[in-house]
Amino acid sequence: GAVVSQHPSRVICKSGTSVKIECRSLDFQATTMFWYRQFPKQSLMLMATSNEGSKATYEQGVEKDKFLINHASLTLSTLTVTSAHPEDSSFYICSASVQGPYEQYFGPGTRLTVT
Amino acid sequence: GQQVMQIPQYQHVQEGEDFTTYCNSSTTLSNIQWYKQRPGGHPVFLIQLVKSGEVKKQKRLTFQFGEAKKNSSLHITATQTTDVGTYFCAGRNAGGTSYGKLTFGQGTILTVHP
């Protein structure tokens, strides 16, 4: 149980285009979903926290107009990188949690490359 | 804001040797979690510690939570090649505006030589 999927696993896009990444909890309803960014051999940097039906809470320094988060249901959250630039190239990982233990179940991640 | 420091950044061991990674928080934590990320993979939840001074074991892994709930450690006895990966601690703030949010340490990259 507690499986989180993420789509796509890899995406290459041109500078200036937008990319949407989906995060789904497959066998449970997630009260909260998190979006992280990870650079090679570095830690996970929390970008934003989203609860179903409400606006995402962004971490300091994360541009909410650039990284659009939609949490339409208890099983789906999307991250859209708008007007992508090469510096946005990174590994984006989502996670989902349920109330109580608050342990986070991570998706497999999306490798974004902006050319 | 809350900071979680983890050391060492890298650890190379021979198979059979022990390994320990340490985690220190700048603030008191309500709980701490540990995750393992295999090379090329995503973080996988290992355990959560909640109580002051708590010690939990999972086979060769021993997890400790400090009395002040500001530090934690993960100790692996007799490492195996399957232990290779990055180990992250993640602390949840005890209060304030960041309540509930996990702050990850930098991670310790473990390499095991056969």
Interface residues (C-beta under 8 A of the other chain):
Chain A: F34 K41 Q42 S43 L44 M45 L46 T49 Q60 I93 S95 P101 Y102 E103 Q104 Y105 F106 G107 P108 G109
Chain B: G1 N31 Q33 Y35 G41 H42 P43 V44 F45 Q48 T86 F88 A90 R92 G100 K101 L102 T103 F104 G105 Q106 G107 I109
